[in-house]
């Protein structure tokens, strides 16, 4: 009850035009609800799919916890919570990469694929953070390194080892893999685009001057769609494969 009253008091302080605060609040609650949904549904699946659904719940739960912190930070300082956002990403994005490995185990995926995806996702995020918050004078160089890591991931899931395994698995696994690939190509693209538009000098020294508050709204919506959407694809695969 006390927690509920805290939430209500916090929401009551939001200004009508505080779209950043509003999307932080909605994002945190949406991902918390998604976590409960994934966790409570575990018992209905075959054992080989439970880990995949469990990881989906962990992704949205970790994001929800960070969004509570980010919302409070925004409320207290009126600044973009860059540090908390990258901590969230460095935990959840590698787990999203793990999902590819988990659903492709039926086709013989090896742990090396998982570690390869995790490695490139961490490189993508660490270099992005350095360019945005640690060494902004070298933002385009760090951004270039982050972009290269992103496209390596895109290549692996669209054309490389992961794609070949998905094709060999066929059926519902291939359908789920293809949808997740689109999430990586389109959904994740908001992050490098956000870096280019929102980080001074993010594109070979050019400054687009996009307001940080606008990028926070885009990131908040994108995070919710990508993380919950990823989980729902896994949930659908587990449901159809357990029938």
Secondary structure, 3 states (H helix, E strand, C coil): CHHHHHHHHHHHCCCCCCHHHHHHHHHHHHHHHHHHHHHHCHHHCCHHHHHHHHHHHHHHHHHHHHHHHHHHHHHHHCCCCHHHHHHHHHHHHHHHHHHHHHHHHHHCCCHHHHHHHHHHHHHHHHHHHHHHHHCHHHHHHHHHHHHHHHHHHHHHHHCCHHHHHHHHHCHHHHHHHHHHHHHHHHHCHHHHHHHHHHCCCCECCECCCCCHHHHHHHHHHHHHHHHHHHHHHHHHHHHHHHC
